[in-house]
Structures are given as C-alpha cells and as structure tokens.
Amino acid sequence: MNAPLSVLWPRIEIEPLPKTVRMAFVFPTEAAPWQETRIVISPRTVDRAAGPDRPAGIGELAHEVVHYILVLSENVWDAEADVLRNDRLHHCDHEFMRLSRKVSYFIWEVYHSNDAVRSVHRMVNLACWRDCHTIADDRGR
C-alpha cells in the first residue's frame, strides 16, 4: 500500500456497543466530524477473547485494522485529518479482501491458529453478503 513508516496506529478503546456489534472502526466523517479515529471493542468481546476464543478475537481486530489501512490510504495517510473520506465498500472490495488474507496468514504465522484465519475470512465474507454484494457485483457482471 506504500504507507509511510510514520503512519500512526489507531487507538483501541473498550466501550459498550450494540449487541450485534463486537468491534468497530470509527473515524470523523462529514456526517460525524466529532468522531475520533479509533477501533472500539465491546466489553463482551474482550471477555470472550480472554478465553479459548482469543485467536478469533485477534482475527476480528485485524479485520478492523484493515479498514483503518484502507481509509488512511484514501486520505493520503493522514490519520489526524479533521474528516476522513471513505469512498469504498470495504467488505466487497478486492483490495480489502487481499489485505485481509495477508493479515490472516501473518496471524497464522504467529499463533498457528486456523480459528484466527477462519475468523478473518468469515467476517469479510459475511459482511459482504450482509451488504447485499457479491464479488461478481464489483466486477460489473
């Protein structure tokens, strides 16, 4: 992605989220300029990740980091901009899928956990289908 070495990592915070949301990447937009750039993790997810589900939780966090990377790449790597653009539908975006795969394999190299790899892939696939898209839709077929 040609990111500069000086790119800041996002803050990670724990706070309540809706029951259907385990974690989320939030950032300032035109509609919500007060938002701070960060990854938010629900306390339920932290509790779940403290047990045997830890590799899956790491995979989910990696998924949010990929969102962060794509948004920053669209915004000239300026993590501190007042408003960040997001013109891509990430979950069905081929670059998002490619980066997610690479991150999941990196996690496997560290943890040797197929669960973490499956978690990353499952999140991308489910989110793409949830958003009523398929890979073929992005190709204009």
C-alpha positions as CSV (number, residue, x, y, z in Angstrom):
1,M,0.0,0.0,0.0
2,N,3.1,2.2,0.1
3,A,2.3,3.6,3.5
4,P,4.9,5.9,5.1
5,L,6.7,4.4,8.0
6,S,5.4,7.3,10.2
7,V,1.7,6.2,9.9
8,L,0.1,6.1,13.4
9,W,-1.6,3.0,14.7
10,P,-5.2,3.6,15.7
11,R,-6.2,4.0,19.3
12,I,-8.0,0.9,20.6
13,E,-10.7,1.5,23.2
14,I,-13.2,-0.7,25.1
15,E,-16.7,0.6,25.4
16,P,-20.3,-0.6,25.1
17,L,-21.5,-1.3,21.6
18,P,-24.9,-2.6,20.3
19,K,-25.4,-6.3,20.9
20,T,-24.9,-7.2,17.3
21,V,-21.5,-5.3,17.1
22,R,-18.4,-6.8,18.6
23,M,-16.0,-4.1,17.5
24,A,-15.9,-1.3,15.0
25,F,-13.5,1.2,13.3
26,V,-14.8,4.7,13.7
27,F,-13.5,7.9,12.3
28,P,-14.5,11.5,11.6
29,T,-16.7,11.9,8.5
30,E,-18.7,14.8,7.0
31,A,-21.8,13.4,8.9
32,A,-20.0,12.8,12.2
33,P,-16.9,15.2,12.4
34,W,-16.8,14.8,16.2
35,Q,-15.8,11.1,15.9
36,E,-12.2,10.3,16.8
37,T,-10.2,7.8,14.7
38,R,-10.1,4.6,16.7
39,I,-11.1,1.0,17.0
40,V,-13.8,0.3,19.6
41,I,-14.1,-3.1,21.2
42,S,-17.2,-4.1,23.2
43,P,-16.5,-5.5,26.7
44,R,-18.3,-8.7,25.7
45,T,-15.7,-9.2,23.0
46,V,-12.9,-8.7,25.4
47,D,-14.4,-11.2,27.8
48,R,-14.8,-13.7,25.0
49,A,-11.3,-13.2,23.8
50,A,-9.8,-13.8,27.2
51,G,-10.7,-17.5,26.9
52,P,-10.2,-20.1,24.2
53,D,-11.7,-17.7,21.6
54,R,-8.6,-15.4,21.7
55,P,-7.3,-16.2,18.2
56,A,-10.7,-15.4,16.7
57,G,-10.7,-12.1,18.6
58,I,-7.3,-11.2,17.2
59,G,-8.6,-12.0,13.8
60,E,-11.5,-9.7,14.3
61,L,-9.2,-6.9,15.5
62,A,-7.0,-7.4,12.4
63,H,-10.2,-7.0,10.3
64,E,-10.7,-3.5,11.8
65,V,-7.1,-2.6,11.2
66,V,-7.5,-3.4,7.5
67,H,-10.5,-1.0,7.5
68,Y,-8.2,1.6,9.0
69,I,-5.4,1.0,6.4
70,L,-7.8,1.4,3.5
71,V,-9.4,4.6,4.9
72,L,-6.0,6.1,5.5
73,S,-4.8,5.1,2.0
74,E,-7.7,7.1,0.6
75,N,-6.8,10.1,2.7
76,V,-3.1,10.4,1.9
77,W,-2.1,8.6,5.1
78,D,-3.3,11.5,7.3
79,A,-4.7,9.8,10.4
80,E,-5.2,13.2,12.1
81,A,-7.3,14.8,9.4
82,D,-10.5,16.6,10.6
83,V,-12.6,14.5,8.3
84,L,-11.7,11.2,6.5
85,R,-13.1,10.2,3.2
86,N,-14.3,6.6,2.7
87,D,-15.4,6.1,-0.9
88,R,-15.0,2.3,-1.0
89,L,-17.4,-0.5,0.1
90,H,-14.6,-2.3,2.0
91,H,-16.1,-5.7,2.6
92,C,-16.6,-6.5,-1.1
93,D,-13.5,-4.6,-2.2
94,H,-10.8,-6.8,-3.8
95,E,-8.0,-4.9,-2.1
96,F,-9.8,-5.3,1.3
97,M,-10.1,-9.0,0.7
98,R,-6.4,-9.3,-0.4
99,L,-5.2,-7.4,2.6
100,S,-7.4,-9.3,5.0
101,R,-6.0,-12.6,3.6
102,K,-2.4,-11.4,4.1
103,V,-3.1,-10.2,7.6
104,S,-4.8,-13.5,8.5
105,Y,-1.8,-15.5,7.2
106,F,0.5,-13.3,9.3
107,I,-1.6,-14.1,12.3
108,W,-1.4,-17.8,11.5
109,E,2.4,-17.5,11.4
110,V,2.4,-16.0,14.9
111,Y,-0.4,-18.1,16.6
112,H,-0.6,-21.1,14.3
113,S,-4.4,-20.8,14.7
114,N,-6.7,-21.8,11.9
115,D,-9.5,-20.3,14.0
116,A,-8.0,-16.8,13.6
117,V,-7.6,-17.2,9.9
118,R,-11.2,-18.5,9.6
119,S,-12.4,-15.6,11.7
120,V,-10.9,-13.0,9.4
121,H,-12.2,-14.8,6.2
122,R,-15.7,-15.4,7.7
123,M,-16.0,-11.7,8.8
124,V,-15.2,-10.5,5.3
125,N,-17.5,-12.9,3.5
126,L,-20.4,-12.4,5.9
127,A,-20.1,-8.7,5.8
128,C,-20.0,-8.6,2.0
129,W,-23.1,-10.8,1.8
130,R,-24.8,-8.8,4.5
131,D,-24.3,-5.6,2.5
132,C,-26.0,-7.4,-0.4
133,H,-23.0,-7.6,-2.6
134,T,-21.0,-10.4,-4.2
135,I,-17.6,-10.4,-5.7
136,A,-19.2,-10.6,-9.1
137,D,-21.2,-7.3,-8.4
138,D,-17.9,-5.5,-8.0
139,R,-16.7,-6.7,-11.4
140,G,-19.9,-5.4,-13.1
141,R,-21.2,-8.9,-14.0
